[in-house]
Amino acid sequence: MTAAHHVSAPDAADLDAEERLSIDELRELQLERLQSTVRRAYENVPLYRTKFDAAGVHPDDIRELDDVRKLPFTTKEDLRQSYPFGMFAVPMDQVRRIHASSGTTGRPTVVGYTQGDLDRWASLVARSLRASGVRRGMLLHNAYGYGLFTGGLGLHDGAQALEATVIPISGGQTARQAQLINDFRPDAISCTPSYLLTIGDALEAAGIDPRSTSLKVAILGAEPWTNEMRTAIEERFDLDAVDIYGLSEVMGPGVANECVETKDGPHIWEDHFLPETIDAETGAAVGDGVLGELVFTSLTKEAFPVIRYRTRDLTRLLPGTARPGMRRMQKVTGRDDDMIILRGVNLFPTQIEELVLGIEQLTPHFILELTHPGHMDALTVRIERHPSLDRATCEAAAVVLQKRIKQHIGTTVDIVLEEPGALPRSEGKYKRVYDLR
């Protein structure tokens, strides 16, 4: 725990009935919901029927939870091939909203929601916000992007379901964000961790100490971030920073959330999502506690059920703490498609973030550039120096960073020290890696 708690855990009486289920009761509910979802997918989604038939498996074969492993995986490529609406399990006149991924790596993945799906999503985001310490009547400054991205509207509906007051500012217009935080005095903020750092810079540029604002809690997600980043944010803003996890293919934000009283990784709302971890190479199950690729099966989605969806996120499943019946996932610090392989060494941007945040002469504003100058790939870390320190002091710190990267990650990188404000700022999801090869 790095900051004094500014918000409290909910009373047990305020929890949803499902949050209070014993593990046995939860497993029974999951099995019932799994059987119903698998049947819905098989009967209504051609891709699932084809894949199940090819694998020689039928909905009747799901007799216990472990039988989920008999079912084939679903990948982002499956969703792209079914573009735009081929994965929907209900007629279009029952679909009340459509969201889509950015499509930066190919065709966007498109997801749909019935009214029931939207109601359940809002209630799960409300549960997530409550676990974060947000309460009825509090003001939430929602700086997630609105539109096809699930973050903005997902948080918005959940806050309203909790009967909190939403300030729907969306992303961007950072100077205005800082002004409204100062003027409206919100209790909570939701955005990406990198964007909160950008807002911190804007507050300081306006002569406002980020520690002096009314903010008590930040609900941060949509990109991997480390516990070191949490410490830096909590110290800079004097608030509690908690992790909200989700992805549009599985629902959007609110699939899992950290509880403010423990801050020990997001609890997965297992009454609605069945998690597994697998070996990313072989697809074989790995046990709880072992690092693997996270796989989700939705248990209550009507319009867009997902069966064994491979998220590409790497994590461990751990026993529940603040919500004993629900398993936790270790904070996701990388996706297997974020991984950089540099001269035979695997590294994630978050590993460099962890080392950067241990050196106070450098800022968390950095980007990674991959080049191929000769026979070998090279990685350059471009990082801004601390604005209040002289360049020579920061140059010495850059040398320390280079040594620590070599020592902890096992590869040599180049460091370029940039002036404060020289690098692009996050307006939402931050682009950390630039592949110039």
C-alpha positions in Angstrom: 0.0 0.0 0.0 1.6 3.2 -1.0 -1.1 5.9 -0.3 -3.2 6.3 2.7 -6.6 4.9 1.9 -8.8 7.8 0.7 -11.8 5.6 0.0 -13.1 2.7 2.0 -14.1 -0.9 1.1 -17.8 -1.5 0.7 -19.8 -3.0 3.6 -20.6 -6.7 3.1 -24.3 -5.7 3.0 -23.6 -3.6 -0.1 -22.1 -6.4 -2.1 -24.1 -8.2 -4.9 -25.4 -11.6 -3.8 -23.0 -13.3 -6.3 -20.0 -11.6 -4.6 -21.0 -13.4 -1.4 -21.4 -16.9 -2.9 -19.2 -19.7 -1.6 -16.9 -21.3 -4.1 -19.2 -24.4 -4.4 -22.3 -22.2 -5.0 -20.3 -20.2 -7.6 -19.1 -23.4 -9.5 -22.7 -24.7 -9.6 -23.9 -21.3 -11.1 -21.0 -21.3 -13.6 -21.8 -24.8 -14.9 -25.5 -24.0 -15.4 -24.6 -20.8 -17.2 -21.8 -22.5 -19.2 -24.1 -25.2 -20.5 -26.7 -22.6 -21.6 -24.0 -20.4 -23.3 -22.4 -23.3 -25.2 -25.8 -24.3 -26.5 -26.7 -20.8 -27.5 -23.4 -20.4 -29.4 -23.8 -23.8 -31.2 -27.4 -23.2 -32.2 -27.1 -19.6 -33.3 -23.5 -18.8 -34.5 -22.4 -20.7 -37.7 -18.7 -20.3 -36.9 -19.2 -22.1 -33.5 -21.3 -24.9 -35.0 -18.6 -25.5 -37.7 -15.7 -25.4 -35.1 -17.5 -27.7 -32.6 -18.4 -30.2 -35.3 -14.9 -30.2 -36.6 -13.6 -30.9 -33.1 -16.2 -33.6 -32.6 -17.8 -31.9 -29.6 -21.4 -31.1 -28.8 -23.1 -29.0 -26.2 -24.4 -32.2 -24.5 -20.7 -33.1 -23.8 -20.4 -30.2 -21.2 -21.3 -32.1 -18.0 -18.8 -30.4 -15.6 -16.7 -27.1 -15.7 -13.5 -28.8 -16.8 -15.3 -30.1 -19.9 -14.9 -26.5 -21.3 -11.4 -27.7 -22.3 -13.0 -30.0 -24.9 -14.2 -26.9 -26.8 -12.0 -25.2 -29.5 -10.5 -21.8 -28.9 -11.8 -18.6 -30.4 -9.2 -16.1 -31.7 -9.3 -12.5 -32.9 -8.8 -14.0 -36.4 -12.2 -15.9 -36.1 -13.9 -12.6 -35.1 -12.3 -10.8 -38.1 -13.4 -13.5 -40.5 -17.0 -13.1 -39.2 -16.9 -9.3 -39.8 -19.1 -7.5 -39.3 -22.0 -9.3 -37.6 -21.4 -13.0 -38.2 -20.7 -13.8 -34.5 -24.0 -12.5 -33.3 -26.3 -15.1 -31.7 -29.5 -13.0 -31.9 -31.3 -11.3 -34.8 -30.2 -7.7 -35.5 -33.5 -6.3 -34.3 -32.5 -7.4 -30.8 -29.1 -5.7 -30.9 -29.2 -2.4 -29.0 -25.6 -1.3 -29.4 -22.5 -2.0 -31.4 -18.9 -1.4 -30.4 -15.7 -2.2 -32.3 -12.0 -2.3 -31.7 -9.7 0.3 -33.3 -8.7 -2.1 -36.1 -5.1 -0.9 -36.0 -3.8 -4.4 -36.7 -6.4 -5.4 -39.4 -10.1 -5.5 -39.7 -11.8 -4.2 -36.5 -13.5 -6.8 -34.2 -17.2 -5.9 -33.9 -19.3 -6.7 -30.8 -23.0 -6.4 -30.1 -25.2 -6.1 -27.0 -28.8 -6.8 -26.3 -30.6 -4.7 -23.8 -30.0 -7.5 -21.2 -26.3 -7.4 -22.1 -26.1 -3.6 -21.6 -27.9 -3.9 -18.2 -25.6 -6.7 -17.0 -22.5 -4.8 -18.3 -23.7 -1.6 -16.4 -24.2 -3.7 -13.2 -20.7 -5.2 -13.5 -19.1 -1.8 -14.0 -21.1 -0.5 -11.0 -19.7 -3.5 -9.0 -16.2 -2.7 -10.2 -16.5 1.0 -9.3 -17.9 0.1 -5.9 -14.9 -2.3 -5.3 -12.7 0.7 -6.3 -14.3 2.8 -3.5 -16.7 4.8 -5.6 -20.1 5.4 -3.9 -23.6 6.7 -4.8 -23.5 10.5 -5.2 -19.8 10.7 -5.8 -18.6 12.6 -8.9 -16.7 10.6 -11.5 -14.6 12.4 -14.1 -14.7 9.9 -17.0 -11.8 10.6 -19.3 -12.1 7.3 -21.3 -12.8 7.8 -25.0 -16.5 7.7 -25.9 -17.5 6.2 -29.3 -16.8 2.7 -30.7 -14.2 2.1 -27.9 -16.0 0.4 -25.0 -14.3 2.4 -22.3 -16.2 5.6 -22.3 -19.8 4.4 -22.5 -19.0 1.3 -20.4 -17.8 3.4 -17.4 -20.5 5.9 -18.0 -23.4 3.4 -17.8 -21.8 1.7 -14.8 -21.4 4.9 -12.9 -25.1 5.8 -13.5 -26.2 2.3 -12.4 -24.2 3.0 -9.1 -26.1 6.3 -8.9 -22.8 8.2 -9.0 -22.7 11.5 -11.0 -20.8 11.3 -14.3 -18.8 14.1 -15.9 -18.5 12.7 -19.5 -15.4 14.6 -20.7 -14.0 11.7 -22.8 -10.3 11.8 -23.9 -8.3 14.7 -25.2 -8.5 18.5 -24.5 -6.1 17.9 -21.6 -5.8 21.5 -20.4 -9.6 21.6 -20.1 -9.6 18.3 -18.2 -7.2 19.9 -15.7 -9.4 23.0 -15.4 -12.6 20.9 -14.8 -10.9 18.7 -12.2 -10.0 21.9 -10.4 -13.4 23.5 -10.8 -15.9 20.6 -10.5 -13.9 18.8 -7.7 -14.7 15.2 -8.7 -14.0 12.4 -6.2 -12.9 9.9 -8.8 -11.3 9.7 -12.3 -11.4 6.9 -14.9 -8.9 6.9 -17.7 -5.7 5.0 -18.9 -2.7 5.3 -16.5 -0.6 7.0 -19.2 -3.3 9.6 -19.7 -3.5 10.3 -16.0 0.2 11.2 -16.1 -0.6 13.6 -19.0 -3.3 15.2 -16.9 -0.8 15.5 -14.1 1.5 17.5 -16.4 -1.4 19.7 -17.4 -2.4 20.4 -13.8 1.2 21.4 -13.0 1.4 23.6 -16.2 -1.7 25.4 -14.8 0.0 25.9 -11.5 -2.1 23.3 -9.7 -0.4 20.7 -7.5 -1.9 17.3 -8.5 -1.8 16.3 -4.8 -4.1 19.2 -3.9 -7.1 18.1 -6.1 -10.3 16.6 -4.8 -9.5 13.2 -6.4 -9.6 10.3 -4.0 -9.5 7.4 -6.4 -8.4 6.6 -10.0 -9.9 3.7 -11.8 -7.2 2.9 -14.5 -7.1 0.3 -17.3 -7.1 -0.3 -21.1 -3.3 -0.7 -21.1 -0.8 -2.8 -19.1 0.7 -0.9 -16.1 2.9 -2.0 -13.2 2.8 -1.7 -9.4 5.7 0.7 -9.7 3.5 2.9 -11.9 0.7 2.6 -9.2 3.2 3.9 -6.6 4.3 6.8 -8.8 0.6 7.8 -9.5 -0.5 7.5 -5.9 2.4 9.6 -4.7 2.0 12.2 -7.4 -1.8 12.6 -6.9 -2.3 11.5 -3.3 -5.1 9.1 -4.2 -5.8 5.3 -4.4 -5.1 3.9 -7.9 -6.9 0.7 -8.8 -6.9 -1.6 -11.9 -10.0 -2.2 -14.0 -9.7 -5.0 -16.5 -11.7 -5.8 -19.6 -11.6 -6.2 -23.3 -14.3 -5.4 -25.9 -14.4 -9.0 -27.3 -15.4 -10.3 -23.8 -17.6 -7.3 -22.8 -15.6 -4.1 -22.2 -14.3 -2.7 -18.9 -15.6 -4.5 -15.8 -14.7 -8.1 -16.5 -12.4 -7.9 -13.4 -11.5 -5.2 -10.9 -9.1 -4.6 -8.0 -10.6 -4.1 -4.6 -9.3 -0.9 -3.0 -8.8 -2.6 0.4 -6.2 -5.0 -1.0 -5.0 -3.7 -4.4 -3.6 -7.1 -5.1 -4.7 -7.7 -8.7 -8.2 -7.6 -10.2 -10.8 -10.1 -8.9 -12.6 -11.7 -11.9 -16.4 -11.5 -11.8 -16.6 -15.3 -12.2 -20.4 -15.4 -12.1 -20.3 -13.9 -15.6 -16.9 -15.0 -17.0 -15.1 -18.4 -16.8 -11.3 -17.8 -16.8 -8.6 -20.3 -17.8 -4.8 -19.9 -18.3 -3.0 -21.9 -21.0 0.5 -22.4 -22.4 0.4 -19.9 -25.3 2.6 -22.3 -27.4 0.7 -25.6 -26.9 -2.7 -24.5 -25.8 -2.5 -26.9 -22.8 -4.0 -25.8 -19.5 -1.6 -24.5 -16.9 -2.5 -24.6 -13.2 -3.6 -21.6 -11.1 -0.6 -19.7 -9.9 1.3 -20.5 -13.1 2.0 -17.7 -15.7 -0.1 -18.3 -18.9 -2.2 -16.8 -21.5 -5.7 -15.7 -20.2 -8.7 -17.4 -21.9 -12.3 -16.3 -21.2 -15.7 -17.9 -21.8 -18.6 -15.6 -21.3 -21.4 -17.1 -19.2 -24.3 -14.6 -19.6 -23.8 -12.8 -22.9 -26.8 -13.0 -25.3 -25.8 -11.1 -28.5 -22.2 -12.1 -28.6 -21.2 -15.1 -26.6 -17.5 -15.9 -26.6 -16.2 -19.5 -26.1 -12.6 -19.9 -24.9 -11.5 -16.5 -26.3 -7.7 -16.2 -26.4 -7.0 -12.7 -25.0 -3.2 -12.8 -25.6 -2.8 -11.3 -22.1 -0.3 -13.0 -19.8 -1.2 -13.5 -16.1 -1.6 -15.9 -13.3 -4.9 -17.0 -11.7 -4.7 -16.6 -7.9 -7.1 -17.3 -5.0 -9.6 -14.6 -4.0 -8.8 -12.3 -1.1 -11.2 -9.3 -0.7 -13.9 -11.4 -2.6 -12.9 -14.9 -1.4 -15.2 -16.8 -3.8 -13.8 -15.1 -7.0 -10.3 -15.8 -8.3 -7.9 -12.9 -8.8 -5.6 -12.4 -11.7 -2.2 -11.0 -11.3 -2.0 -7.5 -12.9 -1.4 -8.0 -16.6 2.0 -6.6 -17.4 2.2 -7.7 -21.0 0.4 -9.3 -23.9 2.2 -12.0 -25.8 1.8 -9.7 -28.9 3.4 -6.8 -27.1 6.5 -8.8 -26.5 9.7 -7.5 -28.1 12.3 -10.2 -29.1 15.6 -8.4 -29.2 18.7 -10.4 -30.1 17.1 -13.5 -28.6 15.9 -11.8 -25.4 12.1 -11.5 -24.7 11.1 -8.2 -23.1 7.9 -6.3 -22.4 7.6 -2.5 -22.3 6.4 -2.8 -18.7 9.7 -4.3 -17.6 11.4 -1.1 -18.8 8.7 1.0 -17.1 9.4 -0.7 -13.8 13.1 0.2 -14.1 12.4 3.8 -15.2 10.1 4.4 -12.3 12.9 3.5 -9.9 15.0 6.5 -11.1 13.6 9.8 -10.0 15.8 12.0 -12.3 13.8 10.5 -15.3 10.1 10.8 -16.1 7.7 8.1 -17.0 7.4 9.7 -20.4 9.3 7.3 -22.7 8.9 5.5 -26.0 10.8 2.5 -27.4 12.1 2.5 -31.0 13.1 -0.7 -32.7 15.5 -0.4 -35.7 17.7 -2.7 -37.7 20.9 -0.6 -38.4 23.2 -3.5 -39.3 23.0 -7.2 -38.9 21.2 -7.0 -35.6 18.0 -5.4 -34.3 18.6 -2.4 -31.9 16.3 -0.8 -29.3 16.4 2.8 -28.4 14.7 4.2 -25.2 13.8 7.8 -25.8 13.0 9.3 -22.4 12.4 12.8 -21.0 14.5 14.2 -18.2 13.0 15.6 -15.0 12.1 19.2 -15.7 13.4 20.5 -12.3 16.9 19.0 -12.6 19.9 20.0 -14.8 20.8 18.0 -17.9 24.1 16.6 -16.5 22.3 15.0 -13.5 19.8 13.4 -15.8 22.4 12.2 -18.3 24.1 10.3 -15.4 20.7 8.8 -14.5 20.2 7.7 -18.1 23.5 5.7 -17.8 22.2 4.1 -14.7 19.0 3.1 -16.6 21.1 1.6 -19.4 23.0 -0.5 -16.9 19.9 -1.6 -15.0 18.2 -2.7 -18.3 21.3 -4.8 -19.2 21.5 -6.3 -15.6 17.7 -7.1 -15.2 16.6 -7.8 -18.7 19.8 -9.0 -20.2 20.1 -6.9 -23.3 21.9 -3.7 -24.3 19.8 -0.7 -25.4 20.6 2.9 -26.4 19.2 5.7 -24.3 18.4 9.1 -25.8 17.6 11.8 -23.2 14.9 14.1 -24.4 13.9 17.6 -23.1 10.7 17.9 -21.0 7.6 17.9 -23.3 9.5 16.6 -26.4 7.7 13.2 -26.7 4.1 12.7 -27.7 1.6 12.6 -24.8 -1.1 10.0 -24.2 -4.6 11.1 -25.2 -6.0 7.7 -24.2 -4.2 4.4 -25.0 -0.5 5.2 -25.3 1.6 4.0 -28.2 4.8 2.9 -26.4 6.6 0.9 -29.1 7.5 2.2 -32.6 8.9 -0.6 -34.9 11.1 1.2 -37.5 12.7 -1.9 -38.8 
